[in-house]
Amino acid sequence: MSVDNTSVRLIPTYHSDIAEMLFVGTDYWSQRDRTDLSEMIARLNEEGIHVTHDSLLQRLEAFVPERVLGAGPDWKERLIAEWLGLERPRIRKVLIDHFHGGGAEARVREQQRLLLALVDIGVNIEGLDRLRMALLAPCDWRYRLIRYAVKGREKGVRFVFDGSPTMVRRVDETMRQAGFAEAEIREFLGCAR
């Protein structure tokens, strides 16, 4: 008689707005980090602990995801080493970059300055609130804004302005002041209007 040593273990999937915002990718590591951080946030919520950058960083030091704790003996040691050596430090870095040193706040202020400047010079941004939400993710927000200029219509975002030389010059100057590269500005000007 043979014994089947395989078993299926179901692990709940967790979701949180913070994790969705911080780990936006569809790659394996982004998905795993998003789920692990969401699980940790769920644990904080279950314990009635208010989620702040301090509580997240403090809990992260002692937290080990359920997928690691419940792993079989053949995998557990390796998964713990990966969690401690790779995954937890990566999540810590993203949290620190987002919350400390003005990373997130400075990025949002910079984005808002640009969007307000574009509106002030006469650019109508349809779906402005949707665009603002899309730019919150910790990513290259300039690249993302250009992508929304190129393909944002299907998501309800559109930049509309007259194509007069004066307006084109104003948009060019505004975007240049916000740190956009010349090629990005050309792409924006070619898609918007």
C-alpha positions in Angstrom: 0.0 0.0 0.0 1.4 3.4 -0.9 0.8 6.5 1.1 0.1 9.8 -0.5 2.1 12.5 1.3 0.7 15.4 -0.7 -2.0 17.6 0.7 -3.6 20.8 -0.3 -3.5 23.7 2.0 -5.8 26.7 1.4 -4.4 30.0 2.4 -6.7 33.0 2.5 -6.0 35.9 0.2 -5.9 39.3 1.8 -6.5 42.7 0.2 -5.8 46.2 1.5 -5.9 49.6 -0.1 -2.4 50.4 1.2 -0.9 47.3 -0.2 -2.7 47.7 -3.5 -1.2 51.2 -3.8 2.3 50.3 -2.8 2.7 47.1 -4.9 0.9 47.8 -8.1 2.7 45.3 -10.4 1.3 42.1 -11.8 4.6 40.2 -11.4 4.9 37.4 -8.9 6.9 39.4 -6.3 4.5 42.4 -6.4 1.5 40.1 -5.9 3.2 38.2 -3.1 4.3 41.4 -1.3 0.8 42.9 -1.7 -0.8 39.8 -0.2 1.8 39.6 2.7 1.4 43.2 3.6 -2.4 42.9 3.3 -2.3 39.9 5.7 -0.3 41.9 8.2 -2.7 44.9 8.0 -5.6 42.4 8.5 -3.9 41.2 11.7 -3.5 44.7 12.9 -7.1 45.5 12.3 -8.2 42.3 14.0 -6.3 43.4 17.1 -7.8 46.8 17.0 -4.4 48.5 16.3 -4.7 51.7 14.2 -2.7 51.3 11.0 0.0 54.0 10.8 3.5 54.0 9.3 4.9 53.4 12.8 2.5 50.5 13.6 3.3 48.9 10.2 7.0 49.1 10.6 6.9 47.9 14.2 4.6 44.9 13.3 6.7 44.0 10.3 9.7 43.2 12.5 7.8 40.3 14.2 5.4 39.4 11.4 5.8 36.2 9.4 3.0 35.4 6.8 0.8 32.4 7.2 2.0 31.0 3.9 5.5 30.7 5.5 4.4 29.6 8.9 2.2 26.8 7.5 4.7 25.5 4.9 5.6 21.9 5.0 9.0 20.9 6.5 10.6 20.6 3.1 9.9 24.2 2.3 9.6 26.0 5.6 13.3 26.7 6.3 13.8 28.1 2.8 10.6 30.3 2.9 11.6 31.7 6.3 15.1 32.6 5.0 13.5 34.3 1.9 11.1 36.2 4.1 13.7 37.4 6.5 16.4 38.1 3.9 14.5 39.3 0.9 10.8 39.9 1.3 10.6 41.6 4.6 13.4 44.0 3.8 11.8 44.8 0.5 8.4 45.6 2.1 10.2 47.6 4.8 12.0 49.7 2.2 8.8 50.4 0.3 7.0 51.4 3.5 9.9 53.7 4.5 10.1 55.2 1.1 6.4 55.8 1.0 5.9 57.2 4.5 9.2 58.6 5.8 11.3 61.4 4.5 8.4 62.9 2.6 8.6 60.4 -0.2 4.9 60.0 -0.8 4.0 63.4 0.3 6.7 65.1 -1.8 5.7 63.0 -4.8 2.0 63.9 -4.4 2.8 67.6 -3.9 4.9 67.6 -7.1 2.1 65.9 -9.0 -0.5 68.4 -7.8 1.7 71.3 -8.7 2.0 70.0 -12.2 -1.7 69.2 -12.6 -2.7 72.6 -11.2 -0.2 74.4 -13.5 -1.5 72.6 -16.5 -5.1 73.6 -15.6 -4.0 77.2 -14.9 -2.5 77.5 -18.4 -5.7 76.3 -20.0 -5.4 72.5 -20.2 -8.7 70.8 -19.5 -8.0 67.4 -17.7 -11.1 65.2 -18.1 -11.1 62.5 -15.3 -8.7 64.5 -13.1 -9.7 62.7 -9.9 -9.2 59.3 -11.6 -5.8 60.5 -12.8 -4.8 61.7 -9.4 -5.6 58.3 -7.9 -3.6 56.5 -10.6 -0.6 58.7 -9.9 -0.6 57.8 -6.2 1.0 54.5 -6.7 4.7 54.4 -5.9 6.0 54.2 -9.4 7.5 56.5 -12.0 4.6 58.9 -12.0 5.9 60.9 -14.9 5.9 57.8 -17.1 2.4 56.9 -15.8 1.1 60.4 -16.6 2.4 60.1 -20.2 0.8 56.6 -20.5 -2.5 58.2 -19.4 -2.0 60.9 -22.1 -1.5 58.2 -24.7 -4.1 55.6 -23.6 -6.1 57.3 -20.8 -9.3 57.8 -22.9 -10.4 54.2 -22.3 -10.0 54.9 -18.5 -11.9 58.2 -18.7 -8.8 60.5 -18.6 -8.1 63.0 -21.4 -6.0 66.1 -21.7 -7.7 68.7 -23.9 -6.2 72.0 -25.1 -5.9 74.0 -28.3 -2.9 73.2 -30.4 -1.8 76.8 -30.9 2.0 77.5 -30.8 1.5 79.6 -27.6 -0.3 76.8 -25.8 2.2 74.2 -27.0 5.0 76.4 -25.7 3.2 76.8 -22.3 2.6 73.1 -21.9 6.3 72.4 -22.9 7.6 74.9 -20.3 5.2 73.6 -17.6 6.2 70.0 -18.1 9.9 70.8 -18.4 9.7 72.6 -15.0 8.2 69.5 -13.5 11.2 67.4 -14.7 9.8 65.7 -17.8 12.3 64.8 -20.5 12.0 66.2 -23.9 10.9 62.9 -25.5 8.2 62.6 -22.8 6.9 66.1 -23.5 6.8 65.4 -27.3 4.9 62.2 -26.7 2.4 64.1 -24.4 2.0 66.9 -26.9 1.4 64.3 -29.7 -1.4 62.5 -27.8 -3.2 65.3 -26.0 -5.4 67.9 -27.5 
